[in-house]
Amino acid sequence: MIRRYMASSSYSNSPCAACKFLRRKCLPDCIFAPYFPPEEPQKFSNVHKIFGASNVSKLLNEVLPHQREDAVNSLAYEAEARMKDPVYGCVGAISVLQRQVIRLQRELDATNADLMRYACNEMPSTSQYGRRTGQGEGSVDQNSGYYNFPSHWNNDNHE
């Protein structure tokens, strides 16, 4: 509750961003003041354009006081996303990120498969000269399926 009174316009000369935008007097018990400070006018402007001041006021009055800041942050995030993408909003951003994760997972799987093929081709064997080759090479971890690089690759002593 201390934060609410500190952010309230009764302790400053400037009305909150909401009251300034709506051109009304900012009262000490203004529901918007703690969440829309005067130095963040675009935050309220976006929320107002997407949801409307009346709906935001109703929502804040219905939400428990300790949940209001999270509610306002969610509204502000969705409003900004809707300004950028009016059709999908933040769902569009989530979809893009999900597709990116799928693409990166496929790329990782392909790289691991390449490493497995490399590991199988680099297994220690006897060369045509009767000398063992591939000593000190890495191996495939049977449990994870990932390639373990040779220990000398991880050596920080660059001799």
ABEGO torsion letter per residue (X at the ends): XAAAAAABAAABABBBAAAAAAGBBBBAABAAAAABBAABAAAAAAAAAAAEAAAAAAAAAABBAAAAAAAAAAAAAAAAAAAABAAAEAAAAAAAAAAAAAAAAAAAAAAAAAAAAAAAAABBBBBAAGBBBGBGBBBBBAAAGBBBBBAAAABABBX
